[in-house]
Amino acid sequence: MNIQNYINGQFENPINNEWLDNYCPSNGDVYGQIPNSSKEDVENAYIAAQSAFPVWSQTTIEERSRILIKISELLEANLQRFAEAESKDNGKPINLAKSIDIPRAASNFRFFGNAITQFASESHESIGQQAINYTLRQPIGVVGCISPWNLPLYLFTWKIAPAIAAGNCVVAKPSEVTPMTAYLLGDICNKAGLPKGVLNIVHGLGTTTGQAIIEHPEIKAISFTGGTATGAHIAKVAAPMFKKLSLELGGKNPNIIFADCDYDDMLETTVRSSFSNQGQICLCGSRIFVETSIYDKFKIDFIAKVKQLKVGHPSEETTNIGALVSKAHLEKVLNYIEIAKIENGIVLCGGNKIIIKGFENGYYLEPTVIEVATDECIINQEEVFGPVVTIMPFNSEDEVLQMANKVKYGLSATLWTNDLKCTMRMSNQIQAGIVWVNTWMLRDLRTPFGGVKASGVGREGGFEALRFFTEAKNVCIKY
């Protein structure tokens, strides 16, 4: 199946007629092609967006809200179709795409369709000075949104929904590794009545298509989710052009388990937080620290639970772990496991590529648990982004806090304890944008989302996203 660009409400082939193969991770086959779009394709998308902006920016909030909610309803009505496409394109179990990815994509449109109706301007009376100030929140214009391959439609819509809700027009690029659901979204937008040019989806490589978006002189803001190195490159290009930047980058998240936790709940959740989506979530707890007094028990119980996880074809309802997203990524993760062994890490379970009968060329890997003696080893310092976690014991709050913070990342952390004072101390001192206590991945879309240090710049979610996609203008009137 050939995918096309979605520009000005229509589907188009790339101008240069160059194409990229689209691989199915579950069997390694090429099952379609996507545009290898050029600078000219991005320029056409920009022209369409710029032409649509004057009308869309002045469209009533009620009408924008209605269209976004209609998109949400159409995604829900096409749940099975989108879940199957996401599973085939990404390698994740279809049950995960059906229960998490596509419902969340629909929720993104519904949430921001409602949120824009509550996004209010501010006014301040300057008493004694006979003046009043009011602050307008105006759409920026044409903005660029670039999303990753791990949660394709989920994170694609997390960007474009607030952008168009706020009155902007968008030039968007999904990952070239997982383009299918973004392509299908174009038809949904047309059916929902989204005006032509408000959303434009251009497919291609980051080095060409993505580069054309970030360096375009008239695209005024960039929202990007992906790797830290790419984020640094985007900042280097965009910052001198004075573009607004929102960068949600990598993570190497600590999962800190104290002895007084609710053990059974912790164990079940830790398996999930380690291996959901094949460990390909920037929020996965990939460094597990366990208080010494329960470490041996945890090690036995955790490994037993991990060994029960079924690695299989994504279409099977009983599959817990599907295929990794690409052959190159599988090789990268396997290489990290070998480095861990060289650095005296002990592989307690997993660590091997799996051959699934009938799908021998698929990108499957056993869920892997590695015991490490120090938090300074490479596998504890660099983002692996696969079904691989490390475990090690700790003796005190101070010790584990130092290890938790001793990485360049600071996206999220998970804390397991029933000690309120410990919770408050640790949550205050952990260097992360998100701290979950006695839970994981419990999300309220009103809350700010993002990281510190090399995990990014800015915040997404709720009014934070609407603030990012608008410019504040203060008007002072003396009466």
C-alpha positions as CSV (number, residue, x, y, z in Angstrom):
1,M,0.0,0.0,0.0
2,N,1.4,3.4,-1.0
3,I,0.9,6.2,1.4
4,Q,0.5,9.8,0.2
5,N,1.1,13.2,1.6
6,Y,-2.0,15.1,2.9
7,I,-1.8,18.7,1.7
8,N,-4.6,21.2,1.5
9,G,-7.1,18.5,2.2
10,Q,-6.0,16.3,-0.7
11,F,-3.7,13.2,-1.0
12,E,-0.7,13.8,-3.2
13,N,2.4,11.9,-4.3
14,P,5.8,13.5,-3.6
15,I,6.9,16.0,-6.2
16,N,10.2,14.2,-6.7
17,N,8.4,10.8,-7.0
18,E,10.9,9.3,-4.5
19,W,9.7,6.7,-2.1
20,L,10.8,4.8,1.0
21,D,10.0,1.2,1.9
22,N,7.6,0.7,4.8
23,Y,8.4,-2.5,6.8
24,C,6.1,-4.7,8.9
25,P,8.0,-5.4,12.1
26,S,6.2,-8.7,12.8
27,N,7.5,-10.4,9.7
28,G,10.2,-8.1,8.3
29,D,8.4,-7.7,5.0
30,V,8.0,-4.5,3.0
31,Y,4.3,-3.9,2.8
32,G,4.1,-0.5,1.2
33,Q,5.9,2.7,0.4
34,I,5.8,6.2,1.7
35,P,6.8,9.5,0.2
36,N,10.4,10.7,0.6
37,S,9.2,14.2,0.6
38,S,11.4,17.1,-0.5
39,K,11.8,20.7,0.5
40,E,9.3,21.5,-2.2
41,D,6.6,19.3,-0.7
42,V,7.1,21.0,2.7
43,E,6.8,24.4,0.9
44,N,3.5,23.4,-0.6
45,A,2.3,22.3,2.8
46,Y,3.3,25.6,4.2
47,I,1.6,27.6,1.5
48,A,-1.6,25.6,2.1
49,A,-1.4,26.2,5.9
50,Q,-0.6,29.9,5.5
51,S,-3.5,30.3,3.1
52,A,-5.9,28.7,5.6
53,F,-4.6,30.6,8.6
54,P,-6.6,33.9,8.3
55,V,-9.9,32.1,8.2
56,W,-9.1,29.4,10.7
57,S,-7.6,31.8,13.3
58,Q,-10.8,33.7,13.2
59,T,-13.1,30.7,13.3
60,T,-15.2,30.7,16.5
61,I,-14.0,28.6,19.4
62,E,-17.3,26.8,19.4
63,E,-16.8,25.7,15.7
64,R,-13.2,24.6,16.3
65,S,-14.3,22.6,19.3
66,R,-17.1,21.0,17.4
67,I,-14.7,19.8,14.6
68,L,-12.1,18.4,17.0
69,I,-14.8,16.5,18.9
70,K,-16.1,15.1,15.6
71,I,-12.6,13.9,14.8
72,S,-12.5,12.2,18.1
73,E,-15.9,10.5,17.5
74,L,-14.8,9.3,14.1
75,L,-11.6,7.8,15.5
76,E,-13.6,5.9,18.1
77,A,-16.0,4.7,15.4
78,N,-13.0,3.4,13.4
79,L,-11.2,1.9,16.5
80,Q,-10.6,-1.6,15.0
81,R,-9.3,-0.3,11.7
82,F,-6.8,2.1,13.3
83,A,-5.7,-0.4,15.9
84,E,-5.0,-3.0,13.2
85,A,-3.0,-0.4,11.2
86,E,-1.0,0.7,14.2
87,S,-0.2,-2.8,15.3
88,K,0.9,-3.8,11.8
89,D,3.0,-0.7,11.3
90,N,4.6,-0.6,14.7
91,G,4.8,-4.2,15.9
92,K,2.9,-3.6,19.1
93,P,0.2,-6.1,20.2
94,I,-3.1,-5.2,18.7
95,N,-4.8,-5.4,22.1
96,L,-2.5,-2.6,23.3
97,A,-3.2,-0.4,20.3
98,K,-6.9,-1.0,20.7
99,S,-7.0,-0.3,24.5
100,I,-4.4,2.4,24.7
101,D,-3.1,4.1,21.6
102,I,-6.2,4.8,19.5
103,P,-8.5,5.6,22.5
104,R,-5.8,8.1,23.7
105,A,-5.6,9.6,20.2
106,A,-9.3,10.2,20.3
107,S,-9.1,11.6,23.8
108,N,-6.5,14.1,22.7
109,F,-8.9,15.6,20.2
110,R,-11.8,15.5,22.6
111,F,-9.8,17.0,25.5
112,F,-8.4,19.9,23.5
113,G,-11.7,20.5,21.8
114,N,-13.2,21.0,25.2
115,A,-10.1,22.8,26.7
116,I,-10.1,25.6,24.2
117,T,-13.5,26.6,25.3
118,Q,-12.1,27.2,28.8
119,F,-8.9,28.8,27.8
120,A,-9.5,32.4,29.0
121,S,-7.8,35.7,28.6
122,E,-6.7,37.7,31.6
123,S,-7.4,41.3,32.6
124,H,-5.9,43.4,35.4
125,E,-7.3,46.7,36.6
126,S,-4.5,49.1,37.6
127,I,-6.3,50.8,40.5
128,G,-5.2,54.4,41.2
129,Q,-3.7,54.6,37.7
130,Q,-7.0,54.7,35.8
131,A,-5.9,52.0,33.5
132,I,-6.8,48.4,32.6
133,N,-4.6,45.7,31.1
134,Y,-5.9,42.8,29.2
135,T,-3.8,39.9,27.8
136,L,-4.7,38.4,24.5
137,R,-3.7,34.8,23.6
138,Q,-3.4,34.8,19.8
139,P,-2.5,31.8,17.5
140,I,1.1,31.9,16.3
141,G,0.4,31.1,12.6
142,V,1.9,28.1,10.9
143,V,3.6,25.6,13.3
144,G,5.6,22.4,12.8
145,C,4.8,19.2,14.6
146,I,7.2,16.2,14.4
147,S,6.3,13.0,16.2
148,P,8.1,9.6,17.0
149,W,7.5,6.0,16.1
150,N,6.8,4.4,19.6
151,L,3.3,5.8,20.1
152,P,2.5,6.9,16.6
153,L,-1.0,8.3,16.5
154,Y,-1.1,8.8,20.3
155,L,1.8,11.4,20.2
156,F,1.0,12.7,16.7
157,T,-2.4,13.9,17.9
158,W,-1.0,15.1,21.3
159,K,0.7,17.8,19.3
160,I,-1.7,18.7,16.4
161,A,-4.9,18.7,18.5
162,P,-3.8,21.7,20.8
163,A,-2.2,23.4,17.8
164,I,-5.3,23.5,15.7
165,A,-7.6,24.1,18.7
166,A,-5.7,27.3,19.4
167,G,-6.2,28.5,15.9
168,N,-2.9,27.6,14.2
169,C,-2.4,25.7,11.0
170,V,0.0,22.8,11.0
171,V,2.7,21.2,8.9
172,A,3.2,17.8,10.5
173,K,5.6,14.9,10.0
174,P,5.1,11.5,11.6
175,S,8.0,9.1,11.9
176,E,8.9,7.5,8.6
177,V,9.1,4.2,10.5
178,T,5.4,4.3,11.4
179,P,3.4,6.5,9.0
180,M,0.2,4.6,8.5
181,T,-2.2,5.9,11.1
182,A,-1.1,9.5,10.4
183,Y,-2.0,8.9,6.8
184,L,-5.4,7.5,7.7
185,L,-6.1,10.5,9.9
186,G,-6.3,12.7,6.8
187,D,-9.5,11.0,5.6
188,I,-11.0,11.4,9.1
189,C,-10.2,15.1,9.2
190,N,-11.9,15.6,5.8
191,K,-15.0,13.7,7.0
192,A,-15.1,15.8,10.2
193,G,-15.1,19.0,8.1
194,L,-11.7,20.3,9.0
195,P,-11.1,23.1,6.5
196,K,-8.5,22.5,3.8
197,G,-4.9,23.5,4.8
198,V,-5.5,23.6,8.6
199,L,-3.6,20.3,8.9
200,N,-1.0,19.1,6.4
201,I,0.9,15.8,6.8
202,V,4.2,15.4,5.0
203,H,6.0,12.1,5.1
204,G,9.7,11.5,4.8
205,L,13.1,11.3,6.5
206,G,14.0,13.5,9.4
207,T,17.2,14.5,7.6
208,T,15.3,15.9,4.6
209,T,11.6,16.4,5.3
210,G,12.0,17.1,9.0
211,Q,15.0,19.4,8.3
212,A,12.9,21.4,5.8
213,I,10.2,22.0,8.5
214,I,12.6,23.1,11.2
215,E,14.6,25.4,9.0
216,H,11.6,27.0,7.2
217,P,11.8,30.7,7.9
218,E,8.0,31.2,8.2
219,I,7.2,28.2,10.4
220,K,7.2,30.0,13.8
221,A,7.2,27.1,16.3
222,I,8.4,23.5,16.5
223,S,6.9,20.8,18.7
224,F,9.1,17.7,18.6
225,T,9.1,14.4,20.5
226,G,12.0,12.0,19.9
227,G,15.7,11.4,20.7
228,T,17.8,13.8,22.6
229,A,20.5,14.1,19.9
230,T,17.8,15.0,17.3
231,G,16.3,17.5,19.8
232,A,19.7,19.1,20.2
233,H,20.0,19.5,16.4
234,I,16.6,21.0,16.2
235,A,17.4,23.5,18.9
236,K,20.7,24.4,17.1
237,V,18.8,25.2,13.9
238,A,15.6,26.8,15.3
239,A,16.9,28.8,18.2
240,P,18.9,31.4,16.1
241,M,15.7,31.8,14.1
242,F,13.8,32.7,17.3
243,K,11.2,29.9,16.9
244,K,9.3,28.7,19.9
245,L,10.4,25.2,20.9
246,S,8.8,22.4,22.7
247,L,11.2,19.3,22.9
248,E,10.1,16.1,24.6
249,L,13.2,13.9,24.5
250,G,14.7,10.8,26.0
251,G,14.4,9.3,29.5
252,K,16.3,6.9,31.7
253,N,13.7,6.6,34.5
254,P,14.3,5.3,38.0
255,N,11.8,2.9,39.6
256,I,12.5,3.2,43.4
257,I,11.0,0.5,45.6
258,F,11.0,0.7,49.3
259,A,10.4,-2.2,51.6
260,D,7.1,-0.7,53.0
261,C,5.4,-0.7,49.7
262,D,2.2,-2.6,48.8
263,Y,4.2,-5.5,47.4
264,D,1.8,-7.3,45.1
265,D,0.6,-4.0,43.5
266,M,4.2,-2.9,43.1
267,L,5.2,-6.2,41.4
268,E,2.4,-6.2,38.9
269,T,2.9,-2.6,38.0
270,T,6.6,-2.9,37.8
271,V,6.3,-5.6,35.2
272,R,4.0,-3.3,33.2
273,S,6.2,-0.3,33.6
274,S,9.2,-2.2,32.5
275,F,7.9,-3.9,29.3
276,S,4.8,-2.2,28.0
277,N,5.0,-1.5,24.3
278,Q,8.1,-3.6,24.2
279,G,9.8,-1.1,26.6
280,Q,9.6,1.4,23.8
281,I,8.0,4.2,25.9
282,C,10.1,7.1,27.1
283,L,8.4,6.8,30.5
284,C,9.3,3.1,31.2
285,G,11.1,2.5,34.5
286,S,14.3,1.1,33.0
287,R,16.4,1.4,36.2
288,I,14.9,-0.6,39.1
289,F,16.3,0.2,42.6
290,V,15.0,-2.1,45.4
291,E,15.6,-1.7,49.1
292,T,18.1,-4.3,50.3
293,S,15.7,-6.0,52.8
294,I,13.3,-7.1,50.0
295,Y,15.8,-7.3,47.1
296,D,16.3,-11.1,47.0
297,K,12.5,-11.7,47.3
298,F,11.8,-9.1,44.6
299,K,14.4,-10.6,42.2
300,I,12.9,-14.1,42.4
301,D,9.3,-12.9,42.1
302,F,10.0,-10.3,39.4
303,I,11.9,-12.8,37.2
304,A,9.1,-15.3,37.6
305,K,6.5,-12.8,36.4
306,V,8.7,-11.7,33.5
307,K,9.1,-15.3,32.3
308,Q,5.3,-15.6,32.1
309,L,5.1,-12.8,29.5
310,K,4.3,-14.1,26.1
311,V,6.3,-12.8,23.1
312,G,4.3,-13.4,20.0
313,H,2.8,-12.0,16.8
314,P,1.0,-8.7,17.5
315,S,-2.3,-9.9,16.1
316,E,-2.7,-12.6,18.8
317,E,-4.8,-11.5,21.7
318,T,-2.7,-13.4,24.1
319,T,0.5,-11.6,23.1
320,N,2.1,-9.5,25.8
321,I,5.2,-8.4,23.9
322,G,5.1,-7.9,20.2
323,A,7.9,-7.0,17.7
324,L,10.4,-4.2,18.1
325,V,9.8,-1.4,15.6
326,S,12.7,-2.2,13.2
327,K,15.6,-4.4,12.5
328,A,18.0,-1.6,13.2
329,H,16.4,-0.9,16.5
330,L,16.5,-4.6,17.5
331,E,20.2,-4.7,16.7
332,K,20.8,-1.6,18.8
333,V,19.0,-3.1,21.8
334,L,20.9,-6.4,21.4
335,N,24.2,-4.5,21.3
336,Y,23.3,-2.8,24.7
337,I,22.8,-6.2,26.2
338,E,26.2,-7.3,25.0
339,I,27.8,-4.2,26.5
340,A,26.1,-4.9,29.8
341,K,27.7,-8.4,29.8
342,I,31.1,-6.9,29.1
343,E,30.6,-4.5,32.1
344,N,29.9,-7.5,34.4
345,G,26.1,-7.3,34.3
346,I,24.4,-10.6,35.0
347,V,21.5,-11.4,32.6
348,L,18.9,-13.0,35.0
349,C,16.4,-13.7,32.2
350,G,16.0,-13.0,28.5
351,G,18.6,-11.3,26.4
352,N,18.0,-13.3,23.2
353,K,16.3,-12.7,19.9
354,I,13.2,-14.9,19.4
355,I,12.1,-16.7,16.3
356,I,8.4,-16.9,15.9
357,K,7.2,-19.8,13.8
358,G,5.8,-18.5,10.5
359,F,7.3,-15.0,11.1
360,E,11.0,-15.9,11.2
361,N,12.2,-12.5,9.9
362,G,10.3,-10.5,12.6
363,Y,12.0,-8.3,15.1
364,Y,11.3,-10.2,18.4
365,L,13.3,-10.1,21.6
366,E,12.9,-11.7,25.0
367,P,12.1,-9.4,27.9
368,T,15.4,-9.0,29.6
369,V,16.4,-8.4,33.3
370,I,20.0,-7.5,34.0
371,E,21.5,-7.3,37.5
372,V,24.1,-4.6,37.8
373,A,26.6,-3.8,40.5
374,T,26.9,-0.1,39.8
375,D,24.6,2.6,38.5
376,E,27.5,4.1,36.4
377,C,27.5,1.3,33.8
378,I,26.6,2.2,30.3
379,I,23.3,0.4,30.3
380,N,22.2,2.4,33.3
381,Q,23.3,5.7,31.8
382,E,22.1,5.5,28.2
383,E,18.6,5.1,26.9
384,V,18.1,1.6,25.5
385,F,14.4,2.0,24.6
386,G,13.6,-1.7,24.5
387,P,12.4,-4.6,26.7
388,V,15.4,-4.4,28.9
389,V,15.6,-3.3,32.6
390,T,18.3,-3.4,35.2
391,I,17.9,-4.1,38.9
392,M,20.2,-3.4,41.9
393,P,19.7,-3.0,45.7
394,F,20.0,0.2,47.8
395,N,20.4,0.8,51.5
396,S,19.2,4.4,52.1
397,E,17.2,7.3,50.8
398,D,20.3,9.4,50.2
399,E,22.0,6.6,48.3
400,V,19.1,5.9,45.9
401,L,18.4,9.5,45.4
402,Q,22.0,10.1,44.3
403,M,21.8,7.2,41.8
404,A,18.3,8.3,40.6
405,N,19.6,11.7,39.7
406,K,23.0,10.7,38.4
407,V,22.0,10.5,34.7
408,K,21.7,13.2,32.1
409,Y,18.0,12.6,31.7
410,G,15.1,13.8,33.9
411,L,11.8,12.8,32.5
412,S,9.9,10.6,35.0
413,A,10.4,8.6,38.2
414,T,8.3,6.0,40.0
415,L,8.3,5.8,43.8
416,W,6.9,2.9,45.8
417,T,6.4,3.6,49.5
418,N,3.6,4.1,52.1
419,D,5.8,6.5,54.1
420,L,4.3,10.0,53.5
421,K,7.4,11.8,54.7
422,C,9.6,9.8,52.5
423,T,7.2,10.4,49.6
424,M,7.4,14.2,50.1
425,R,11.2,14.3,50.6
426,M,11.9,12.1,47.5
427,S,9.4,13.7,45.2
428,N,10.8,17.1,46.1
429,Q,14.4,16.1,45.3
430,I,14.1,13.7,42.4
431,Q,15.2,15.5,39.2
432,A,12.3,14.7,36.9
433,G,9.3,16.4,35.3
434,I,6.9,13.7,36.5
435,V,6.9,11.6,39.7
436,W,4.5,8.8,40.1
437,V,3.9,7.5,43.6
438,N,2.5,4.0,44.0
439,T,1.4,3.9,40.4
440,W,2.7,4.3,36.9
441,M,1.4,6.0,33.7
442,L,-1.7,7.3,35.4
443,R,-2.3,10.4,33.3
444,D,-4.6,13.4,33.7
445,L,-4.5,15.3,30.5
446,R,-4.9,18.6,32.4
447,T,-1.4,18.3,34.0
448,P,1.9,19.5,32.5
449,F,4.0,16.9,30.8
450,G,7.7,17.1,30.1
451,G,11.2,16.7,31.5
452,V,14.3,18.4,32.7
453,K,18.0,18.2,31.8
454,A,18.5,16.3,28.5
455,S,14.9,15.1,28.6
456,G,13.6,18.2,27.1
457,V,12.4,21.8,27.1
458,G,8.9,23.1,27.8
459,R,5.7,21.3,28.8
460,E,2.9,19.7,26.9
461,G,-0.6,18.9,28.2
462,G,-3.6,21.0,29.4
463,F,-3.3,24.8,29.2
464,E,0.5,24.4,29.0
465,A,0.1,23.2,25.4
466,L,-2.4,25.9,24.6
467,R,0.0,28.5,26.0
468,F,2.8,27.1,23.9
469,F,0.7,27.3,20.7
470,T,-0.3,31.0,21.3
471,E,1.5,34.3,21.8
472,A,0.6,36.5,24.7
473,K,-0.1,40.1,23.8
474,N,-0.8,42.7,26.6
475,V,-3.0,45.7,25.9
476,C,-2.9,48.6,28.3
477,I,-5.7,51.2,28.1
478,K,-5.7,54.3,30.3
479,Y,-9.1,55.7,30.9
